[in-house]
């Protein structure tokens, strides 16, 4: 059984997709807020707060994206990361007669 057959992994992937969308919206919101406060009051405390929250949401988005990539099944046309470095022939190797 692979991790893609696991119902808990499927639930985790769905939740990560929802959170990724939420974090992307947060990045867009705080980017706009940071741009606005930088234009309105450069160097002010609200500007630095917006920049900090932008960095937090960007980091959360990056982590959700990375974890989601790890949960996705490996592409059928290329070997998985583990098989690429194992030294054993993959599924696509020709069998010897």
C-alpha positions as CSV (number, residue, x, y, z in Angstrom):
1,X,0.0,0.0,0.0
2,X,1.4,3.4,-1.0
3,X,0.8,6.7,0.8
4,X,-1.6,7.7,-2.0
5,X,-3.9,4.8,-1.0
6,X,-4.1,6.0,2.6
7,X,-7.4,7.9,3.3
8,X,-5.6,10.0,6.0
9,X,-3.1,11.2,3.4
10,X,-6.0,12.1,1.0
11,X,-7.7,14.1,3.8
12,X,-4.4,15.8,4.6
13,X,-3.9,16.7,0.9
14,X,-7.4,18.2,0.7
15,X,-6.8,20.2,3.9
16,X,-3.4,21.4,2.6
17,X,-5.0,22.5,-0.7
18,X,-7.6,24.6,1.3
19,X,-4.8,26.1,3.5
20,X,-2.7,26.8,0.5
21,X,-5.5,28.8,-1.0
22,X,-6.0,30.6,2.3
23,X,-2.3,31.4,2.6
24,X,-2.2,32.6,-1.0
25,X,-5.1,35.0,-0.3
26,X,-3.2,36.2,2.8
27,X,-0.1,36.8,0.8
28,X,-2.1,38.9,-1.7
29,X,-3.8,40.8,1.1
30,X,-0.7,41.6,3.0
31,X,1.3,42.4,-0.2
32,X,-1.4,45.0,-1.0
33,X,-1.4,46.3,2.5
34,X,2.4,46.6,2.6
35,X,2.4,48.4,-0.7
36,X,-0.3,50.8,0.5
37,X,1.3,51.6,3.9
38,X,4.7,51.9,2.3
39,X,3.3,54.5,-0.1
40,X,1.3,56.3,2.6
41,X,3.8,56.2,5.5
42,X,7.2,54.7,4.7
43,X,9.1,53.3,7.6
44,X,6.1,53.5,10.0
45,X,5.1,50.8,12.4
46,X,2.0,49.7,10.4
47,X,4.2,49.3,7.3
48,X,6.6,47.0,9.2
49,X,3.7,45.0,10.7
50,X,2.3,44.5,7.2
51,X,5.7,43.4,5.9
52,X,6.1,41.0,8.8
53,X,2.6,39.5,8.2
54,X,3.4,39.2,4.5
55,X,6.6,37.3,5.4
56,X,4.7,35.0,7.7
57,X,2.0,34.2,5.2
58,X,4.6,33.7,2.4
59,X,6.5,31.2,4.6
60,X,3.3,29.3,5.5
61,X,2.4,29.2,1.8
62,X,5.8,27.8,0.9
63,X,5.6,25.1,3.6
64,X,2.0,24.1,2.5
65,X,3.2,23.9,-1.1
66,X,6.2,21.8,-0.2
67,X,4.2,19.4,2.0
68,X,1.5,19.1,-0.7
69,X,4.2,18.3,-3.3
70,X,5.4,15.5,-1.0
71,X,1.9,14.0,-0.7
72,X,1.2,14.0,-4.5
73,X,1.9,10.7,-6.2
74,X,5.1,10.5,-8.3
75,X,4.6,11.1,-12.0
76,X,4.4,7.9,-14.0
77,X,6.9,9.1,-16.6
78,X,9.8,9.6,-14.2
79,X,11.0,7.5,-11.3
80,X,10.4,8.7,-7.8
81,X,13.1,10.5,-5.9
82,X,14.0,7.4,-3.9
83,X,14.2,5.2,-7.0
84,X,16.4,7.7,-8.8
85,X,19.2,7.3,-6.3
86,X,18.7,3.7,-5.3
87,X,20.9,2.2,-8.0
88,X,18.3,-0.3,-9.0
89,X,16.6,-0.2,-12.4
90,X,13.2,1.5,-12.4
91,X,10.0,0.5,-14.0
92,X,11.2,1.9,-17.4
93,X,14.3,-0.2,-17.7
94,X,14.4,-2.8,-20.4
95,X,14.3,-6.3,-19.2
96,X,17.2,-8.5,-20.3
97,X,16.2,-11.7,-22.2
